[in-house]
Amino acid sequence: MRTQRQLRVGEAIRHALADVLQRGDVPWHKGFMAGGDIPFITITEVQVSPDLKNASAFVMPLGGVRLQDSVKAMNDIVKFFRHEVAKAVDLRYAPMLHFVPDNSFDYATKIERILHDPAVAKDLKAPEEE
């Protein structure tokens, strides 16, 4: 279970990363830019370790396009993001960042598909009164 401090720091880091992405001054690698336009990337959540020295940022590009490419490109320039977070968030140590794909949308879709399955739906219906 995450503490209130971990949640607060994670949210501050998420906002700092979102600001960096919104400004548009990210030094993307030429290989990433060669694949077309840079997708709009959302940082959905940041989970911070109990000692606040490591942080995992969950990433989702708009529409889920080029998810793996986006995560790889962000991990390639993680030092840039760490520097920007260190400037924006007042912490003793700038956390080591690691970008990971956010699969929660896929998981939610899978659960919804299961719940709408006819075999499961009949069990979810309220029993009719006799």
C-alpha positions as CSV (number, residue, x, y, z in Angstrom):
1,M,0.0,0.0,0.0
2,R,1.3,3.4,-1.0
3,T,1.6,6.1,1.6
4,Q,0.1,9.6,1.3
5,R,3.6,11.0,0.7
6,Q,4.2,8.6,-2.2
7,L,0.9,9.5,-3.8
8,R,1.6,13.2,-3.4
9,V,5.1,13.0,-4.9
10,G,3.9,10.7,-7.7
11,E,1.3,13.2,-8.7
12,A,3.8,16.1,-8.5
13,I,6.1,14.2,-10.8
14,R,3.2,13.3,-13.2
15,H,2.4,17.0,-13.5
16,A,6.0,18.0,-14.1
17,L,6.3,15.4,-16.9
18,A,3.0,16.5,-18.4
19,D,4.3,20.1,-18.4
20,V,7.5,19.0,-20.2
21,L,5.6,17.1,-22.8
22,Q,3.1,20.0,-23.3
23,R,5.9,22.5,-23.8
24,G,7.1,20.5,-26.7
25,D,10.9,21.0,-26.1
26,V,11.6,17.3,-25.7
27,P,14.8,16.3,-27.6
28,W,13.3,13.3,-29.4
29,H,15.8,11.1,-31.3
30,K,15.8,11.3,-35.1
31,G,14.8,7.6,-35.4
32,F,11.6,8.2,-33.3
33,M,10.7,11.3,-35.3
34,A,11.3,9.5,-38.6
35,G,8.3,7.2,-37.9
36,G,6.0,10.1,-38.5
37,D,4.6,12.8,-36.3
38,I,5.3,12.5,-32.6
39,P,2.2,11.2,-30.9
40,F,0.5,13.1,-28.1
41,I,1.7,11.2,-25.0
42,T,-0.2,11.1,-21.7
43,I,1.4,10.2,-18.4
44,T,-1.5,8.4,-16.7
45,E,0.2,7.6,-13.4
46,V,3.5,7.8,-11.6
47,Q,4.2,5.2,-8.9
48,V,7.1,6.1,-6.5
49,S,9.1,3.7,-4.3
50,P,8.9,4.1,-0.5
51,D,12.3,5.8,-0.4
52,L,11.2,8.3,-3.2
53,K,14.4,7.4,-5.2
54,N,12.7,5.5,-8.0
55,A,9.6,6.3,-10.0
56,S,7.7,4.4,-12.7
57,A,5.8,6.6,-15.1
58,F,2.9,4.9,-17.0
59,V,2.7,6.2,-20.6
60,M,-0.1,6.1,-23.1
61,P,0.0,7.8,-26.5
62,L,-3.2,9.2,-27.9
63,G,-5.1,6.3,-29.4
64,G,-2.5,3.8,-28.3
65,V,-0.5,4.2,-31.5
66,R,3.2,3.6,-31.3
67,L,3.1,2.7,-27.7
68,Q,6.3,0.6,-27.6
69,D,8.1,3.1,-29.7
70,S,7.1,5.9,-27.4
71,V,8.1,4.1,-24.3
72,K,11.5,3.2,-25.8
73,A,12.1,6.8,-27.0
74,M,11.3,8.2,-23.6
75,N,13.5,5.7,-21.8
76,D,16.3,6.6,-24.2
77,I,16.2,10.3,-23.1
78,V,15.3,9.6,-19.5
79,K,18.1,11.8,-18.2
80,F,16.4,14.8,-19.8
81,F,13.1,14.0,-18.1
82,R,14.9,13.4,-14.8
83,H,16.6,16.8,-15.0
84,E,13.3,18.5,-15.8
85,V,11.6,16.8,-12.9
86,A,14.4,17.8,-10.6
87,K,13.9,21.5,-11.5
88,A,10.1,21.3,-11.1
89,V,9.7,19.1,-8.0
90,D,11.3,20.1,-4.7
91,L,12.9,16.8,-3.5
92,R,16.2,16.0,-1.8
93,Y,17.0,13.5,-4.6
94,A,15.7,13.5,-8.1
95,P,14.1,10.1,-8.6
96,M,15.4,7.6,-11.2
97,L,12.6,7.5,-13.8
98,H,11.5,4.5,-15.7
99,F,8.8,4.7,-18.4
100,V,6.5,1.7,-18.8
101,P,3.4,1.2,-21.1
102,D,0.1,1.7,-19.4
103,N,-2.0,-1.5,-20.0
104,S,-4.8,-0.5,-17.7
105,F,-7.0,0.4,-20.7
106,D,-6.5,-3.1,-22.2
107,Y,-7.3,-4.7,-18.9
108,A,-10.5,-2.6,-18.5
109,T,-11.6,-3.6,-22.0
110,K,-11.0,-7.3,-21.2
111,I,-13.1,-7.1,-18.0
112,E,-15.9,-5.3,-19.8
113,R,-15.9,-8.0,-22.6
114,I,-16.1,-10.7,-19.9
115,L,-18.9,-9.0,-18.1
116,H,-20.9,-8.6,-21.3
117,D,-20.4,-12.3,-22.2
118,P,-23.9,-13.9,-22.2
119,A,-22.8,-16.7,-19.9
120,V,-21.6,-14.2,-17.3
121,A,-24.4,-11.7,-17.9
122,K,-27.1,-14.1,-16.9
123,D,-25.4,-14.6,-13.5
124,L,-25.2,-10.8,-13.0
125,K,-28.9,-10.2,-13.5
126,A,-31.0,-9.7,-10.4
127,P,-33.3,-12.6,-9.7
128,E,-36.9,-11.9,-10.5
129,E,-39.3,-11.9,-7.7
130,E,-41.9,-14.6,-7.7
